[in-house]
Amino acid sequence: MTDISTDPALDEWRTYDEFAAGIDTFRLPNTQLSGTALTLTLDDATTLSLRFDADAVTWSGLGASGTDPYDAVRVRDDVVFVNIPLESREREALTVVFSSTTHRATVIRSRIAAAAVEGTPQVGQDFWAATTDAGPATGEVPGPSRDLIGKRNIYRYSPHHLYEHVYVSSQRYAWQCLEGVQRGHGDMDLSTVWKFADGLYLFCFREFRIAVASVWLHDLGYQLMTTGIFLGLNGDGRAEHSRGGGHIYPLGSVVYPDAQPV
């Protein structure tokens, strides 16, 4: 019998590319947006223009422009998750979620800082609510949410990737790996949750111990699926983009009786 408290494998913190390999096995299928053109108006009054063909998106906004590959998943009939793993701007990614029904959208920019700073995640993220030019915006404006605080879920990304998340506050979540190369590892990292629509939540985290951040769209409605991406530094110190996705299994939740988490 192995005493896991003295198992040397627990001292070997895995690199981002090691744990991300195969973490998209149960991801929802990709969709193609060829012929789609959108202009998003962000909540700071700037715009982001997107024009898709079969393999790439030509974009302009956030002080830059370029043509890059994209990855799109139709998470619901009217909601699309799009990630743009930028090749035109190294160490950066843009993630857009938009609805063809409400014409609401969110934009997340993930960027790897030039150097690591003690006590600060090296990959940072910026968030914008937006509207599209496809029609008049209706419904709730996407924004920060406390709805996940106290919830505890298991995420099955592949036969070899099983993780548990506990959402402890509006700023942090705790995780542990139950199956996979990180088995026995866990931490509490910075996180951001935005509600996009009924049952749809953007969950984004930024790790302290390794240079990686992620953007996920959790469908906590009937589907109980999640679709996500990672941006981080691999074991060779190079920027790398990865996809993720899988099944959500809620374990339960707690309600704080008096003092509430931040």
KATARA-V842276 format. One record per residue. N is the residue number from 1. SS is DSSP state (2 for helix, 1 for strand, 0 for the rest). PSI is psi in degrees with one decimal (* if undefined). Layout:
# KATARA-V842276
N;SS;PSI  N;SS;PSI
This chain:
# KATARA-V842276
1;0;136.8  2;0;129.9  3;0;105.7  4;2;-20.1  5;2;-20.5  6;2;11.9  7;0;118.1  8;2;-22.8  9;2;-27.7  10;2;-17.7  11;2;-8.2  12;0;90.9  13;0;123.4  14;0;146.9  15;0;162.6  16;2;-45.5  17;2;-25.2  18;2;-46.4  19;2;-22.6  20;2;-15.8  21;0;117.8  22;0;4.6  23;0;1.3  24;0;13.7  25;0;-42.9  26;0;19.7  27;0;149.4  28;0;153.3  29;0;153.7  30;1;156.9  31;0;156.9  32;0;139.3  33;0;21.2  34;0;129.6  35;0;-7.7  36;0;132.9  37;1;130.0  38;1;143.0  39;1;121.8  40;1;134.4  41;1;116.1  42;1;164.7  43;0;-4.6  44;0;13.3  45;0;2.6  46;0;171.3  47;1;156.5  48;1;117.4  49;1;136.6  50;1;129.0  51;1;115.8  52;1;141.4  53;0;-161.4  54;0;-33.7  55;0;-14.8  56;1;163.3  57;1;131.5  58;1;123.8  59;1;156.0  60;1;127.9  61;1;173.2  62;0;34.3  63;0;15.3  64;1;178.8  65;1;165.0  66;1;179.1  67;1;123.1  68;1;160.8  69;1;160.2  70;0;162.5  71;1;120.5  72;1;139.7  73;1;130.4  74;1;97.6  75;1;-29.2  76;1;170.4  77;0;-33.7  78;0;8.7  79;1;127.2  80;1;133.5  81;1;119.3  82;1;128.8  83;1;138.8  84;1;95.4  85;1;94.2  86;0;126.6  87;0;-25.1  88;0;-18.8  89;0;103.5  90;0;144.1  91;0;31.2  92;1;149.8  93;1;148.5  94;1;132.5  95;1;128.7  96;1;132.7  97;1;129.3  98;1;153.2  99;1;131.6  100;0;-4.1  101;0;-52.3  102;0;-16.5  103;0;25.6  104;1;157.2  105;1;163.5  106;1;150.5  107;1;129.7  108;1;127.4  109;1;124.1  110;1;131.6  111;1;136.4  112;1;122.9  113;0;155.9  114;0;-32.9  115;0;151.2  116;0;142.1  117;1;127.3  118;0;129.1  119;0;5.6  120;1;128.3  121;0;136.7  122;0;-23.9  123;1;116.8  124;1;166.6  125;1;144.1  126;1;148.4  127;1;139.1  128;1;138.1  129;1;151.2  130;1;167.6  131;1;155.2  132;1;164.5  133;0;14.2  134;0;-8.4  135;0;174.2  136;0;137.2  137;0;137.4  138;0;165.5  139;0;-173.4  140;0;140.4  141;0;128.0  142;0;141.7  143;1;178.1  144;1;141.5  145;0;146.2  146;0;8.9  147;0;-27.0  148;0;-10.4  149;0;129.0  150;0;-9.6  151;1;151.0  152;1;117.4  153;1;155.5  154;1;140.8  155;1;120.0  156;1;107.0  157;1;-23.8  158;1;173.9  159;0;-15.0  160;0;10.3  161;1;111.0  162;1;120.6  163;1;150.8  164;1;136.4  165;1;139.7  166;1;121.5  167;1;105.6  168;0;-22.3  169;0;-174.8  170;0;-5.5  171;0;-15.0  172;1;154.0  173;1;155.7  174;1;143.7  175;1;154.9  176;1;148.9  177;1;122.4  178;1;-32.7  179;1;137.6  180;0;-178.2  181;0;-17.6  182;0;11.1  183;0;130.7  184;0;-11.9  185;0;153.8  186;1;168.8  187;1;177.1  188;1;117.9  189;1;167.6  190;1;141.5  191;1;158.5  192;1;132.6  193;1;127.4  194;1;139.4  195;1;126.4  196;1;-42.9  197;1;178.5  198;0;119.3  199;0;-3.0  200;1;120.9  201;1;129.1  202;1;124.6  203;1;120.5  204;1;135.1  205;1;157.9  206;1;115.2  207;0;149.7  208;0;-43.6  209;0;-31.5  210;0;158.5  211;0;89.0  212;1;144.5  213;1;163.0  214;1;153.8  215;1;124.8  216;1;147.5  217;1;105.7  218;1;124.4  219;1;99.9  220;0;17.6  221;0;-139.5  222;0;-28.4  223;0;-38.4  224;0;54.2  225;1;156.0  226;1;144.8  227;1;130.6  228;1;178.4  229;1;160.1  230;1;149.4  231;1;128.1  232;1;-176.3  233;1;129.4  234;0;-174.5  235;0;-20.2  236;0;1.4  237;0;12.3  238;0;149.3  239;1;138.1  240;1;139.8  241;1;138.6  242;1;157.6  243;1;155.9  244;1;168.1  245;1;158.5  246;1;-157.8  247;1;147.0  248;1;131.3  249;1;99.3  250;1;134.3  251;1;-21.8  252;1;-173.4  253;1;162.9  254;0;155.2  255;0;126.8  256;0;127.9  257;0;-29.2  258;0;-90.1  259;0;134.8  260;0;150.6  261;0;159.9  262;0;*
